[in-house]
Amino acid sequence: MAYTVAVAGKGGTGKTTLAGFLINYLVEKKLTPVLAVDADPNSNLNEVLGEDVETTLGDIREDVSIKNRDGKLPAGMSKTDYINYQLQQAVIEGKGFDLLVMGRPEGSGCYCFANGILREATDRLSDNYKLMIIDNEAGLEHLSRRTTKNVDIMFAVSECSKRGIEAAARVKQLIEELKLDVKDLYLIVNRVPPEGLSDDIKGTIESYDLKLAGTVPMDMKVFEYDNKGIPLVQLPKDSDAVKTSRQIFDEILITRLKA
């Protein structure tokens, strides 16, 4: 079973950027093989990593639903066999990692089928990898649907605001309420101004008993690369966001992974 690290947070906190930094970090540290999972229907982890996506789990959902409805599954293949075949085609081979993308189904209806495929895929594939990094859907729904389970470390990413810290605290509360198997939860506060965390923010973190993994400063290079469509993993190693996120990964992950 792969050592699993999940990244959670509400939309706009930079969780996908940090997930991309983490994947790039692990590859450079040769802590491979790594399976990267973009579990957000609004998928863009591949853009951070600089990878093209041809097939998503959302595409598989549409394809299987239509073929099953019209009786056009390949001869001799069950629905399960066809899904497993499609999953093999959906795994993208990146530079030092593989990537599986949730994607957004084209048709109407809920994501129950796509989420089911995602759970089955990660359960089946995880034995083939040393690490699995999951960039979760924005918000809390992935927790209540139990898309994320058996997680060794979860990073809850927040922007530098009281409201953001409170949203991260709700991740902690939901994990406790649902009794999810998340061994350790850490807070990362992203886009912190030069003056650092205010006393009010520190007080809010302490009041919710959140374990602070570290802070990542506001880095204009991130915005510059993003606006130009340059994969963020190509940021120079001395950029503030890359440097500080790697310090966090060194402190929280490296000892455990090399144990």
C-alpha positions as CSV (number, residue, x, y, z in Angstrom):
1,M,0.0,0.0,0.0
2,A,1.4,3.4,-1.0
3,Y,2.2,6.0,1.6
4,T,-0.6,8.5,1.0
5,V,-0.4,12.3,1.3
6,A,-3.6,14.3,0.5
7,V,-3.8,18.0,0.0
8,A,-7.1,19.7,0.9
9,G,-8.5,23.2,1.1
10,K,-11.1,25.5,-0.3
11,G,-10.8,26.8,-3.8
12,G,-8.2,29.5,-4.4
13,T,-5.9,28.7,-1.5
14,G,-3.1,27.3,-3.8
15,K,-3.6,23.7,-2.8
16,T,-3.0,22.4,-6.3
17,T,0.2,24.5,-6.6
18,L,1.5,23.0,-3.4
19,A,0.5,19.5,-4.5
20,G,2.5,20.0,-7.7
21,F,5.5,21.3,-5.7
22,L,5.3,18.2,-3.5
23,I,5.2,15.8,-6.5
24,N,8.2,17.5,-8.1
25,Y,10.0,17.5,-4.7
26,L,9.5,13.7,-4.3
27,V,10.7,13.0,-7.8
28,E,13.8,15.0,-7.3
29,K,14.5,13.3,-4.0
30,K,14.0,9.9,-5.9
31,L,11.3,8.9,-3.5
32,T,9.5,7.1,-6.4
33,P,7.4,5.6,-7.9
34,V,4.8,8.3,-7.3
35,L,1.1,8.2,-8.3
36,A,-0.4,11.7,-8.6
37,V,-4.1,11.8,-8.4
38,D,-6.1,14.9,-9.4
39,A,-9.3,14.2,-7.6
40,D,-10.8,17.6,-8.3
41,P,-13.5,17.7,-11.1
42,N,-12.1,21.1,-12.0
43,S,-8.8,19.5,-12.8
44,N,-5.6,21.6,-13.3
45,L,-2.9,19.7,-11.5
46,N,-1.6,18.6,-14.9
47,E,-1.1,22.2,-15.8
48,V,1.0,22.8,-12.7
49,L,3.0,19.7,-13.7
50,G,3.2,20.5,-17.4
51,E,1.4,17.4,-18.6
52,D,-1.3,16.9,-21.3
53,V,-4.4,14.9,-20.4
54,E,-6.2,12.8,-23.0
55,T,-8.5,10.7,-20.8
56,T,-10.0,11.5,-17.4
57,L,-12.2,9.4,-15.1
58,G,-15.0,11.7,-16.1
59,D,-14.5,10.7,-19.8
60,I,-14.6,7.0,-18.7
61,R,-17.8,7.6,-16.9
62,E,-19.4,9.0,-20.0
63,D,-18.0,6.3,-22.3
64,V,-19.0,3.4,-20.0
65,S,-22.5,4.9,-19.3
66,I,-23.3,5.3,-23.0
67,K,-21.9,1.9,-24.2
68,N,-23.6,0.1,-21.3
69,R,-26.9,1.8,-22.1
70,D,-26.7,1.1,-25.8
71,G,-25.3,-2.5,-25.3
72,K,-22.1,-1.6,-27.1
73,L,-19.5,-2.9,-24.6
74,P,-16.7,-4.8,-26.4
75,A,-17.7,-8.4,-27.0
76,G,-16.6,-10.7,-24.2
77,M,-15.9,-7.8,-21.8
78,S,-18.0,-7.1,-18.7
79,K,-18.6,-3.5,-17.5
80,T,-15.9,-4.0,-14.8
81,D,-13.4,-5.4,-17.3
82,Y,-14.0,-2.5,-19.6
83,I,-13.6,0.1,-16.8
84,N,-10.3,-1.5,-15.8
85,Y,-9.1,-1.5,-19.4
86,Q,-10.0,2.2,-19.7
87,L,-8.3,3.0,-16.5
88,Q,-5.0,1.6,-17.8
89,Q,-5.4,4.0,-20.8
90,A,-6.1,7.0,-18.4
91,V,-2.9,6.7,-16.4
92,I,-0.5,9.4,-17.8
93,E,3.2,8.7,-17.6
94,G,4.9,11.9,-16.5
95,K,8.5,12.7,-15.7
96,G,9.2,10.5,-12.7
97,F,5.5,10.0,-11.8
98,D,2.2,8.8,-13.1
99,L,-0.9,10.9,-13.1
100,L,-4.6,10.0,-12.9
101,V,-7.2,12.8,-13.4
102,M,-10.8,12.9,-12.2
103,G,-12.1,15.4,-14.7
104,R,-15.6,16.6,-15.2
105,P,-18.2,14.4,-16.8
106,E,-19.9,16.0,-19.8
107,G,-23.4,14.8,-19.0
108,S,-25.8,15.7,-16.3
109,G,-26.1,13.9,-13.0
110,C,-24.0,13.4,-9.9
111,Y,-20.4,12.3,-9.6
112,C,-21.2,9.1,-7.7
113,F,-20.1,6.8,-10.6
114,A,-16.9,8.8,-11.3
115,N,-16.1,8.9,-7.5
116,G,-16.6,5.1,-7.4
117,I,-14.2,4.6,-10.2
118,L,-11.7,6.9,-8.5
119,R,-11.9,4.9,-5.2
120,E,-11.5,1.6,-7.1
121,A,-8.6,2.9,-9.2
122,T,-6.6,4.3,-6.2
123,D,-7.2,1.1,-4.2
124,R,-6.1,-1.1,-7.1
125,L,-3.1,1.0,-8.2
126,S,-1.7,2.0,-4.9
127,D,0.2,-1.2,-4.4
128,N,2.3,-0.4,-7.4
129,Y,3.7,2.9,-6.0
130,K,5.8,4.0,-3.1
131,L,3.7,7.2,-2.7
132,M,0.4,8.5,-3.7
133,I,-0.3,12.2,-3.7
134,I,-4.0,13.3,-3.9
135,D,-5.0,16.8,-4.8
136,N,-8.5,16.8,-3.4
137,E,-11.6,18.5,-4.6
138,A,-12.0,22.0,-3.3
139,G,-14.1,22.2,-0.2
140,L,-15.2,19.4,2.1
141,E,-17.4,17.2,-0.1
142,H,-14.7,14.7,-0.9
143,L,-14.5,13.9,2.9
144,S,-18.2,13.4,3.4
145,R,-18.3,11.2,0.3
146,R,-15.2,9.3,1.6
147,T,-13.4,9.7,-1.6
148,T,-10.3,10.2,0.5
149,K,-9.5,7.4,2.9
150,N,-6.5,5.7,4.5
151,V,-4.4,8.8,4.4
152,D,-1.1,9.0,6.2
153,I,-0.7,12.8,6.1
154,M,-3.2,15.4,5.0
155,F,-2.2,19.0,4.4
156,A,-5.0,21.5,4.9
157,V,-4.1,24.6,2.9
158,S,-5.4,28.0,3.9
159,E,-4.9,31.5,2.7
160,C,-3.6,34.0,5.4
161,S,-7.0,35.0,6.9
162,K,-9.1,34.1,9.9
163,R,-11.8,32.8,7.6
164,G,-9.3,30.6,5.8
165,I,-8.1,29.1,9.1
166,E,-11.6,28.4,10.1
167,A,-12.2,26.6,6.8
168,A,-9.1,24.4,7.5
169,A,-10.5,23.8,11.0
170,R,-13.7,22.4,9.4
171,V,-11.5,19.8,7.6
172,K,-10.3,18.7,11.0
173,Q,-13.7,18.6,12.5
174,L,-15.2,16.6,9.6
175,I,-12.4,14.1,9.8
176,E,-13.1,13.6,13.5
177,E,-16.9,13.4,13.0
178,L,-16.7,10.9,10.2
179,K,-13.9,9.0,12.0
180,L,-11.9,9.0,8.8
181,D,-8.5,7.2,8.7
182,V,-6.3,10.3,8.5
183,K,-3.3,9.6,10.6
184,D,-1.9,13.2,10.7
185,L,-3.4,16.5,9.7
186,Y,-1.2,19.6,9.2
187,L,-2.1,23.2,8.3
188,I,-0.1,25.1,5.7
189,V,-0.8,28.8,5.5
190,N,-0.2,30.0,2.0
191,R,0.4,33.5,0.5
192,V,1.6,35.0,3.8
193,P,2.6,38.7,3.6
194,P,6.2,39.8,4.4
195,E,5.3,40.7,8.0
196,G,4.3,37.1,8.7
197,L,1.3,35.7,10.6
198,S,-0.5,38.2,12.8
199,D,-1.2,37.5,16.4
200,D,-4.9,37.2,15.5
201,I,-4.2,34.5,13.0
202,K,-1.8,32.7,15.4
203,G,-4.5,32.8,18.0
204,T,-7.1,31.3,15.6
205,I,-4.8,28.5,14.8
206,E,-4.2,27.7,18.4
207,S,-7.9,28.0,19.3
208,Y,-8.7,25.2,16.8
209,D,-5.7,23.1,18.0
210,L,-4.3,22.9,14.4
211,K,-0.8,21.6,13.9
212,L,1.0,24.3,11.8
213,A,3.4,22.6,9.3
214,G,4.7,26.0,8.1
215,T,3.9,29.0,6.0
216,V,4.5,29.9,2.4
217,P,5.0,33.5,1.5
218,M,3.3,35.5,-1.2
219,D,5.5,34.9,-4.3
220,M,4.9,37.1,-7.4
221,K,6.8,34.6,-9.5
222,V,3.9,32.1,-9.0
223,F,1.5,34.6,-10.4
224,E,3.9,35.5,-13.3
225,Y,4.4,31.9,-14.3
226,D,0.7,31.1,-13.9
227,N,-0.4,34.1,-16.1
228,K,2.1,33.0,-18.8
229,G,0.9,29.4,-18.8
230,I,4.3,28.1,-17.6
231,P,4.1,25.0,-15.5
232,L,4.8,26.0,-11.9
233,V,7.2,23.1,-11.3
234,Q,9.6,25.0,-13.6
235,L,9.9,27.8,-11.0
236,P,13.5,28.3,-9.9
237,K,14.4,26.5,-6.7
238,D,15.3,29.8,-5.0
239,S,11.9,31.3,-5.5
240,D,10.3,32.0,-2.1
241,A,7.3,29.7,-2.6
242,V,9.3,26.7,-3.7
243,K,12.0,27.2,-1.1
244,T,9.7,27.4,1.9
245,S,7.4,24.6,0.7
246,R,10.4,22.3,0.4
247,Q,11.4,23.2,3.9
248,I,8.0,22.1,5.1
249,F,8.2,18.8,3.2
250,D,11.7,18.2,4.6
251,E,10.5,18.6,8.1
252,I,7.2,16.7,7.9
253,L,7.9,14.1,5.3
254,I,11.5,13.2,4.7
255,T,12.2,11.5,8.0
256,R,9.1,9.3,7.7
257,L,9.6,8.4,4.1
258,K,13.2,7.4,4.6
259,A,12.5,5.4,7.8
